[in-house]
């Protein structure tokens, strides 16, 4: 990264993220009372903000691809009524799955998978399968 920060995959949550989530949920709730699609549109963006920034830790380029797709489909729906909100949500959900898969190919995620599998194996088989040097630790 240009500013010297290392990529650190995995879940994170800080105060600012929590505040954005709370304001986003409140805004979505309020907007849904006016028009269902407004609340759904705001909620969809807030959920994806949380998912992309805190869970998947999506690369900026991939976030911008999703945002461009969502913005294009949403504006078309608002201006012309086509393709419609069901299509907007379905297509952007599919894009989320694809872009998440692309991000998971990052080498750092491979290490998370290996650690997760090893931890599951240790839980499944317990300490009796560990060598004596590890069982004492």
C-alpha positions as CSV (number, residue, x, y, z in Angstrom):
1,X,0.0,0.0,0.0
2,X,1.3,3.5,-0.8
3,X,1.0,4.8,2.8
4,X,3.0,1.9,4.3
5,X,0.1,0.0,5.8
6,X,0.1,-3.7,5.4
7,X,-2.9,-5.7,4.1
8,X,-4.5,-7.4,7.1
9,X,-7.3,-9.7,6.1
10,X,-10.1,-10.7,8.4
11,X,-12.8,-9.1,10.5
12,X,-12.3,-5.7,12.1
13,X,-14.6,-3.2,13.8
14,X,-13.8,0.3,15.2
15,X,-15.8,3.2,16.6
16,X,-16.2,5.0,13.3
17,X,-17.5,1.9,11.6
18,X,-20.0,1.4,14.4
19,X,-21.2,4.9,14.2
20,X,-21.6,4.7,10.4
21,X,-23.6,1.4,10.9
22,X,-25.9,3.0,13.5
23,X,-26.6,6.1,11.4
24,X,-27.1,3.9,8.3
25,X,-29.6,1.7,10.0
26,X,-31.5,4.6,11.4
27,X,-31.5,6.3,8.0
28,X,-32.6,3.1,6.3
29,X,-35.4,2.6,8.8
30,X,-36.6,6.2,8.4
31,X,-36.5,6.1,4.6
32,X,-38.3,2.8,4.5
33,X,-41.2,4.5,6.2
34,X,-41.4,7.0,3.3
35,X,-40.8,4.5,0.4
36,X,-39.8,0.9,0.8
37,X,-37.2,1.1,-2.0
38,X,-35.5,4.1,-0.4
39,X,-34.9,2.2,2.9
40,X,-33.8,-0.9,1.0
41,X,-31.4,1.0,-1.2
42,X,-29.8,2.8,1.8
43,X,-29.7,-0.5,3.8
44,X,-28.1,-2.3,0.9
45,X,-25.3,0.2,0.7
46,X,-24.8,0.2,4.5
47,X,-24.6,-3.6,4.6
48,X,-22.1,-3.7,1.7
49,X,-20.0,-0.9,3.4
50,X,-19.8,-3.1,6.5
51,X,-19.1,-6.3,4.5
52,X,-16.5,-4.8,2.2
53,X,-14.7,-2.7,4.8
54,X,-14.9,-5.0,7.9
55,X,-15.4,-8.6,6.8
56,X,-14.0,-9.2,3.3
57,X,-11.7,-6.2,3.4
58,X,-12.2,-5.8,-0.3
59,X,-9.5,-4.0,-2.4
60,X,-10.4,-0.5,-3.4
61,X,-10.6,-1.3,-7.1
62,X,-13.1,-4.1,-6.4
63,X,-15.2,-1.8,-4.2
64,X,-15.3,0.8,-7.0
65,X,-16.4,-1.8,-9.5
66,X,-19.3,-2.7,-7.2
67,X,-20.2,0.9,-6.5
68,X,-20.2,1.7,-10.2
69,X,-22.5,-1.2,-11.0
70,X,-24.8,-0.3,-8.1
71,X,-24.9,3.4,-9.0
72,X,-25.6,2.7,-12.7
73,X,-28.4,0.3,-12.0
74,X,-29.9,2.4,-9.3
75,X,-29.8,5.6,-11.4
76,X,-31.4,3.8,-14.3
77,X,-34.1,2.5,-12.0
78,X,-34.8,5.9,-10.5
79,X,-34.8,7.7,-13.9
80,X,-36.6,5.2,-16.1
81,X,-38.1,2.5,-13.8
82,X,-35.9,-0.1,-15.6
83,X,-34.4,-2.5,-14.6
84,X,-36.2,-2.3,-11.3
85,X,-35.1,-2.7,-7.7
86,X,-35.3,-6.5,-7.7
87,X,-32.9,-6.6,-10.6
88,X,-30.6,-4.0,-8.9
89,X,-30.4,-6.1,-5.7
90,X,-30.0,-9.4,-7.5
91,X,-27.3,-8.2,-9.9
92,X,-25.4,-6.5,-7.1
93,X,-25.7,-9.5,-4.9
94,X,-24.2,-11.6,-7.6
95,X,-21.4,-9.1,-8.1
96,X,-20.7,-9.2,-4.3
97,X,-20.3,-12.9,-4.5
98,X,-18.0,-12.7,-7.5
99,X,-15.9,-9.8,-6.2
100,X,-15.7,-11.5,-2.8
101,X,-14.4,-14.6,-4.5
102,X,-11.8,-12.5,-6.4
103,X,-10.7,-11.0,-3.1
104,X,-10.4,-14.4,-1.4
105,X,-7.8,-15.4,-4.0
106,X,-5.4,-12.9,-2.3
107,X,-2.5,-14.9,-0.7
108,X,-3.2,-13.5,2.8
109,X,-6.6,-15.2,2.7
110,X,-5.0,-18.6,2.0
111,X,-3.1,-18.3,5.3
112,X,-6.4,-17.5,7.1
113,X,-7.9,-20.6,5.6
114,X,-4.9,-22.8,6.6
115,X,-5.1,-21.5,10.2
116,X,-8.9,-22.1,10.3
117,X,-8.5,-25.6,9.0
118,X,-5.7,-26.4,11.5
119,X,-7.7,-25.0,14.4
120,X,-10.7,-27.1,13.4
121,X,-8.5,-30.2,13.2
122,X,-7.1,-29.6,16.7
123,X,-10.6,-29.1,18.1
124,X,-11.8,-32.3,16.3
125,X,-9.0,-34.6,17.4
126,X,-8.0,-33.0,20.7
127,X,-4.6,-33.1,22.4
128,X,-4.2,-36.9,22.3
129,X,-3.1,-36.6,18.7
130,X,-0.5,-33.9,19.4
131,X,3.2,-34.8,19.8
132,X,4.2,-34.7,23.5
133,X,6.2,-31.5,22.9
134,X,3.0,-29.7,21.8
135,X,0.6,-31.4,24.3
136,X,2.5,-29.8,27.2
137,X,2.2,-26.3,25.8
